[in-house]
Amino acid sequence: MKRIRTLQGLEYEKMRLRLRRLEQEKSIRQDWNDLKLSVAGRLLLQKTFDQATSEKSTAPGWVTTLLQVGTAALGEKLGQLTGQKIENTLNQALRLALHTWTKKRKS
């Protein structure tokens, strides 16, 4: 590891480590959310299929079930898109803050 000799170098390393930690936390959070969504989606489909194929279900039950599955899938997709937009906005703000900080540091 490179020796840090100045206060600015220490501040820069501190900011770099903070950014790295945030990126790793984001990656872990994304992996966890993907896992939860895949398991939840699979369980929802299994439950819906079980309900639809039970002896008690009638024709309107099939329509209702299909609407529920479609609505759940649409909601999940909209949630993912919204999450990506928020994440991109936060990443841009963080990059801008880091860029501004490094410019001030060089001045």
N, CA and C atoms as a LAMMPS dump frame, in Angstrom:
ITEM: TIMESTEP
0
ITEM: NUMBER OF ATOMS
321
ITEM: BOX BOUNDS ff ff ff
-5.0000000000000000e+02 5.0000000000000000e+02
-5.0000000000000000e+02 5.0000000000000000e+02
-5.0000000000000000e+02 5.0000000000000000e+02
ITEM: ATOMS id mol type element x y z
1 1 1 N 0.836 -1.173 0
2 1 2 C 0 0 0
3 1 3 C 0.885 1.241 0
4 2 1 N 0.422 2.239 -0.731
5 2 2 C 1.17 3.477 -0.87
6 2 3 C 1.073 4.305 0.409
7 3 1 N 2.184 4.886 0.807
8 3 2 C 2.216 5.704 2.016
9 3 3 C 1.555 7.056 1.749
10 4 1 N 0.719 7.494 2.67
11 4 2 C 0.025 8.772 2.547
12 4 3 C 0.833 9.805 3.319
13 5 1 N 1.231 10.877 2.624
14 5 2 C 2.127 11.855 3.231
15 5 3 C 1.467 13.187 3.578
16 6 1 N 0.321 13.494 2.983
17 6 2 C -0.294 14.801 3.226
18 6 3 C -1.723 14.639 3.71
19 7 1 N -2.242 15.714 4.273
20 7 2 C -3.631 15.708 4.733
21 7 3 C -4.588 15.544 3.556
22 8 1 N -4.269 16.192 2.422
23 8 2 C -5.106 16.049 1.237
24 8 3 C -5.104 14.614 0.729
25 9 1 N -3.95 13.981 0.781
26 9 2 C -3.866 12.58 0.384
27 9 3 C -4.713 11.7 1.278
28 10 1 N -4.706 11.993 2.557
29 10 2 C -5.523 11.237 3.503
30 10 3 C -7.003 11.445 3.223
31 11 1 N -7.393 12.684 2.961
32 11 2 C -8.796 12.983 2.655
33 11 3 C -9.223 12.302 1.356
34 12 1 N -8.343 12.319 0.369
35 12 2 C -8.644 11.665 -0.899
36 12 3 C -8.828 10.163 -0.696
37 13 1 N -7.944 9.541 0.051
38 13 2 C -8.044 8.1 0.308
39 13 3 C -9.31 7.776 1.09
40 14 1 N -9.651 8.637 2.035
41 14 2 C -10.868 8.452 2.822
42 14 3 C -12.106 8.504 1.913
43 15 1 N -12.144 9.469 0.982
44 15 2 C -13.263 9.586 0.054
45 15 3 C -13.308 8.389 -0.884
46 16 1 N -12.147 7.937 -1.349
47 16 2 C -12.091 6.784 -2.243
48 16 3 C -12.62 5.532 -1.547
49 17 1 N -12.229 5.341 -0.296
50 17 2 C -12.706 4.179 0.457
51 17 3 C -14.201 4.264 0.734
52 18 1 N -14.684 5.469 1.002
53 18 2 C -16.12 5.65 1.243
54 18 3 C -16.907 5.307 -0.025
55 19 1 N -16.427 5.767 -1.169
56 19 2 C -17.095 5.447 -2.44
57 19 3 C -17.072 3.945 -2.713
58 20 1 N -15.937 3.325 -2.452
59 20 2 C -15.825 1.884 -2.672
60 20 3 C -16.794 1.115 -1.771
61 21 1 N -16.898 1.546 -0.504
62 21 2 C -17.824 0.908 0.421
63 21 3 C -19.274 1.062 -0.061
64 22 1 N -19.623 2.268 -0.522
65 22 2 C -20.978 2.501 -1.017
66 22 3 C -21.286 1.637 -2.236
67 23 1 N -20.317 1.496 -3.144
68 23 2 C -20.517 0.654 -4.315
69 23 3 C -20.71 -0.802 -3.927
70 24 1 N -19.924 -1.271 -2.956
71 24 2 C -20.056 -2.653 -2.514
72 24 3 C -21.397 -2.884 -1.808
73 25 1 N -21.819 -1.916 -0.986
74 25 2 C -23.112 -2.038 -0.323
75 25 3 C -24.24 -2.051 -1.345
76 26 1 N -24.127 -1.219 -2.386
77 26 2 C -25.13 -1.176 -3.442
78 26 3 C -25.192 -2.517 -4.162
79 27 1 N -24.028 -3.1 -4.437
80 27 2 C -23.978 -4.388 -5.109
81 27 3 C -24.629 -5.479 -4.259
82 28 1 N -24.331 -5.485 -2.979
83 28 2 C -24.932 -6.474 -2.076
84 28 3 C -26.438 -6.275 -2.011
85 29 1 N -26.871 -5.022 -1.894
86 29 2 C -28.307 -4.717 -1.822
87 29 3 C -29.012 -5.162 -3.096
88 30 1 N -28.392 -4.91 -4.247
89 30 2 C -28.994 -5.301 -5.525
90 30 3 C -29.091 -6.821 -5.633
91 31 1 N -28.024 -7.525 -5.248
92 31 2 C -28.045 -8.989 -5.286
93 31 3 C -29.145 -9.533 -4.374
94 32 1 N -29.281 -8.945 -3.19
95 32 2 C -30.291 -9.397 -2.244
96 32 3 C -31.687 -9.138 -2.79
97 33 1 N -31.908 -7.954 -3.375
98 33 2 C -33.221 -7.633 -3.943
99 33 3 C -33.548 -8.555 -5.114
100 34 1 N -32.566 -8.849 -5.945
101 34 2 C -32.789 -9.77 -7.058
102 34 3 C -33.188 -11.148 -6.544
103 35 1 N -32.511 -11.596 -5.51
104 35 2 C -32.83 -12.901 -4.928
105 35 3 C -34.24 -12.903 -4.346
106 36 1 N -34.587 -11.845 -3.605
107 36 2 C -35.934 -11.769 -3.03
108 36 3 C -37.001 -11.747 -4.113
109 37 1 N -36.766 -10.966 -5.173
110 37 2 C -37.757 -10.87 -6.241
111 37 3 C -37.919 -12.193 -6.976
112 38 1 N -36.812 -12.888 -7.211
113 38 2 C -36.92 -14.158 -7.924
114 38 3 C -37.671 -15.193 -7.093
115 39 1 N -37.401 -15.225 -5.8
116 39 2 C -38.094 -16.177 -4.929
117 39 3 C -39.556 -15.775 -4.781
118 40 1 N -39.827 -14.485 -4.585
119 40 2 C -41.202 -14.02 -4.405
120 40 3 C -42.009 -14.256 -5.672
121 41 1 N -41.418 -13.983 -6.831
122 41 2 C -42.126 -14.209 -8.089
123 41 3 C -42.446 -15.674 -8.3
124 42 1 N -41.501 -16.532 -7.989
125 42 2 C -41.71 -17.966 -8.136
126 42 3 C -42.812 -18.454 -7.196
127 43 1 N -42.791 -17.973 -5.942
128 43 2 C -43.824 -18.385 -4.99
129 43 3 C -45.195 -17.87 -5.403
130 44 1 N -45.256 -16.627 -5.911
131 44 2 C -46.532 -16.073 -6.364
132 44 3 C -47.091 -16.883 -7.519
133 45 1 N -46.227 -17.226 -8.485
134 45 2 C -46.698 -18.024 -9.62
135 45 3 C -47.146 -19.411 -9.183
136 46 1 N -46.409 -20.005 -8.26
137 46 2 C -46.794 -21.332 -7.788
138 46 3 C -48.127 -21.278 -7.058
139 47 1 N -48.301 -20.277 -6.199
140 47 2 C -49.555 -20.125 -5.455
141 47 3 C -50.713 -19.862 -6.413
142 48 1 N -50.484 -19 -7.39
143 48 2 C -51.524 -18.679 -8.362
144 48 3 C -51.892 -19.903 -9.186
145 49 1 N -50.891 -20.662 -9.613
146 49 2 C -51.151 -21.861 -10.387
147 49 3 C -51.918 -22.89 -9.566
148 50 1 N -51.527 -23.035 -8.303
149 50 2 C -52.23 -23.972 -7.435
150 50 3 C -53.685 -23.568 -7.247
151 51 1 N -53.918 -22.26 -7.068
152 51 2 C -55.295 -21.785 -6.911
153 51 3 C -56.088 -21.98 -8.195
154 52 1 N -55.446 -21.712 -9.32
155 52 2 C -56.145 -21.796 -10.604
156 52 3 C -56.491 -23.233 -10.967
157 53 1 N -55.661 -24.177 -10.58
158 53 2 C -55.905 -25.571 -10.953
159 53 3 C -56.686 -26.338 -9.893
160 54 1 N -57.039 -25.665 -8.794
161 54 2 C -57.814 -26.371 -7.774
162 54 3 C -59.216 -26.643 -8.307
163 55 1 N -59.9 -27.588 -7.709
164 55 2 C -61.234 -27.99 -8.177
165 55 3 C -62.274 -26.9 -7.953
166 56 1 N -62.022 -25.995 -7.033
167 56 2 C -63 -24.969 -6.702
168 56 3 C -63.017 -23.826 -7.714
169 57 1 N -61.957 -23.655 -8.489
170 57 2 C -61.88 -22.491 -9.37
171 57 3 C -62.857 -22.619 -10.533
172 58 1 N -63.385 -21.486 -10.935
173 58 2 C -64.313 -21.42 -12.061
174 58 3 C -63.708 -20.516 -13.126
175 59 1 N -64.443 -20.331 -14.215
176 59 2 C -63.936 -19.502 -15.32
177 59 3 C -63.599 -18.079 -14.882
178 60 1 N -64.459 -17.369 -14.12
179 60 2 C -64.074 -16.03 -13.678
180 60 3 C -62.825 -16.044 -12.798
181 61 1 N -62.586 -17.127 -12.08
182 61 2 C -61.391 -17.248 -11.258
183 61 3 C -60.13 -17.219 -12.106
184 62 1 N -60.19 -17.838 -13.269
185 62 2 C -59.039 -17.823 -14.172
186 62 3 C -58.736 -16.411 -14.637
187 63 1 N -59.775 -15.669 -14.986
188 63 2 C -59.578 -14.296 -15.459
189 63 3 C -58.989 -13.443 -14.345
190 64 1 N -59.55 -13.573 -13.153
191 64 2 C -59.051 -12.818 -12.008
192 64 3 C -57.603 -13.177 -11.707
193 65 1 N -57.308 -14.447 -11.761
194 65 2 C -55.942 -14.908 -11.507
195 65 3 C -54.972 -14.343 -12.536
196 66 1 N -55.35 -14.388 -13.803
197 66 2 C -54.481 -13.845 -14.847
198 66 3 C -54.274 -12.342 -14.662
199 67 1 N -55.32 -11.622 -14.282
200 67 2 C -55.187 -10.186 -14.025
201 67 3 C -54.258 -9.928 -12.84
202 68 1 N -54.366 -10.733 -11.811
203 68 2 C -53.502 -10.564 -10.646
204 68 3 C -52.037 -10.802 -11.007
205 69 1 N -51.771 -11.839 -11.771
206 69 2 C -50.396 -12.146 -12.181
207 69 3 C -49.854 -11.026 -13.062
208 70 1 N -50.671 -10.552 -14.009
209 70 2 C -50.245 -9.461 -14.887
210 70 3 C -49.964 -8.185 -14.117
211 71 1 N -50.834 -7.865 -13.174
212 71 2 C -50.65 -6.669 -12.356
213 71 3 C -49.392 -6.787 -11.498
214 72 1 N -49.163 -7.945 -10.932
215 72 2 C -47.962 -8.146 -10.109
216 72 3 C -46.702 -8 -10.954
217 73 1 N -46.701 -8.56 -12.147
218 73 2 C -45.527 -8.458 -13.02
219 73 3 C -45.292 -7.014 -13.445
220 74 1 N -46.37 -6.295 -13.775
221 74 2 C -46.238 -4.894 -14.166
222 74 3 C -45.725 -4.048 -13.006
223 75 1 N -46.257 -4.281 -11.815
224 75 2 C -45.792 -3.552 -10.635
225 75 3 C -44.328 -3.812 -10.347
226 76 1 N -43.907 -5.057 -10.497
227 76 2 C -42.505 -5.408 -10.264
228 76 3 C -41.598 -4.697 -11.269
229 77 1 N -42.004 -4.679 -12.542
230 77 2 C -41.202 -4.035 -13.577
231 77 3 C -41.114 -2.525 -13.339
232 78 1 N -42.236 -1.899 -12.987
233 78 2 C -42.218 -0.468 -12.698
234 78 3 C -41.343 -0.156 -11.485
235 79 1 N -41.389 -1 -10.486
236 79 2 C -40.536 -0.829 -9.318
237 79 3 C -39.06 -0.92 -9.676
238 80 1 N -38.72 -1.872 -10.533
239 80 2 C -37.326 -2.012 -10.957
240 80 3 C -36.858 -0.789 -11.736
241 81 1 N -37.699 -0.306 -12.655
242 81 2 C -37.328 0.868 -13.448
243 81 3 C -37.158 2.1 -12.562
244 82 1 N -38.064 2.278 -11.617
245 82 2 C -37.966 3.406 -10.7
246 82 3 C -36.7 3.308 -9.858
247 83 1 N -36.4 2.123 -9.369
248 83 2 C -35.184 1.92 -8.587
249 83 3 C -33.93 2.221 -9.389
250 84 1 N -33.915 1.811 -10.657
251 84 2 C -32.753 2.091 -11.502
252 84 3 C -32.584 3.587 -11.734
253 85 1 N -33.691 4.299 -11.963
254 85 2 C -33.614 5.748 -12.178
255 85 3 C -33.069 6.44 -10.931
256 86 1 N -33.559 6.058 -9.763
257 86 2 C -33.09 6.66 -8.517
258 86 3 C -31.611 6.354 -8.308
259 87 1 N -31.229 5.119 -8.571
260 87 2 C -29.826 4.716 -8.404
261 87 3 C -28.912 5.499 -9.345
262 88 1 N -29.338 5.661 -10.599
263 88 2 C -28.532 6.419 -11.57
264 88 3 C -28.388 7.874 -11.14
265 89 1 N -29.461 8.465 -10.643
266 89 2 C -29.418 9.852 -10.187
267 89 3 C -28.453 10.004 -9.017
268 90 1 N -28.519 9.092 -8.063
269 90 2 C -27.62 9.145 -6.915
270 90 3 C -26.166 8.943 -7.332
271 91 1 N -25.929 8.034 -8.264
272 91 2 C -24.561 7.809 -8.748
273 91 3 C -24.005 9.049 -9.436
274 92 1 N -24.833 9.713 -10.245
275 92 2 C -24.382 10.933 -10.914
276 92 3 C -24.069 12.018 -9.897
277 93 1 N -24.919 12.165 -8.878
278 93 2 C -24.678 13.174 -7.85
279 93 3 C -23.388 12.87 -7.094
280 94 1 N -23.139 11.612 -6.801
281 94 2 C -21.925 11.217 -6.093
282 94 3 C -20.687 11.475 -6.944
283 95 1 N -20.766 11.151 -8.241
284 95 2 C -19.637 11.42 -9.131
285 95 3 C -19.363 12.919 -9.247
286 96 1 N -20.434 13.707 -9.338
287 96 2 C -20.273 15.156 -9.424
288 96 3 C -19.635 15.704 -8.154
289 97 1 N -20.06 15.198 -6.994
290 97 2 C -19.479 15.639 -5.726
291 97 3 C -17.996 15.27 -5.655
292 98 1 N -17.662 14.069 -6.089
293 98 2 C -16.265 13.643 -6.081
294 98 3 C -15.438 14.477 -7.054
295 99 1 N -15.983 14.745 -8.232
296 99 2 C -15.287 15.555 -9.222
297 99 3 C -15.046 16.967 -8.688
298 100 1 N -16.064 17.565 -8.082
299 100 2 C -15.938 18.901 -7.506
300 100 3 C -14.911 18.901 -6.379
301 101 1 N -14.946 17.871 -5.558
302 101 2 C -14.02 17.772 -4.432
303 101 3 C -12.57 17.668 -4.929
304 102 1 N -12.365 16.835 -5.974
305 102 2 C -11.001 16.684 -6.483
306 102 3 C -10.52 17.954 -7.167
307 103 1 N -11.416 18.704 -7.825
308 103 2 C -11.027 19.969 -8.428
309 103 3 C -10.595 20.975 -7.37
310 104 1 N -11.366 21.054 -6.274
311 104 2 C -11.024 21.979 -5.187
312 104 3 C -9.717 21.566 -4.534
313 105 1 N -9.492 20.28 -4.453
314 105 2 C -8.276 19.767 -3.835
315 105 3 C -7.044 20.133 -4.654
316 106 1 N -7.182 20.094 -5.982
317 106 2 C -6.067 20.413 -6.868
318 106 3 C -5.78 21.903 -6.896
319 107 1 N -6.802 22.73 -6.649
320 107 2 C -6.634 24.183 -6.713
321 107 3 C -5.832 24.725 -5.55
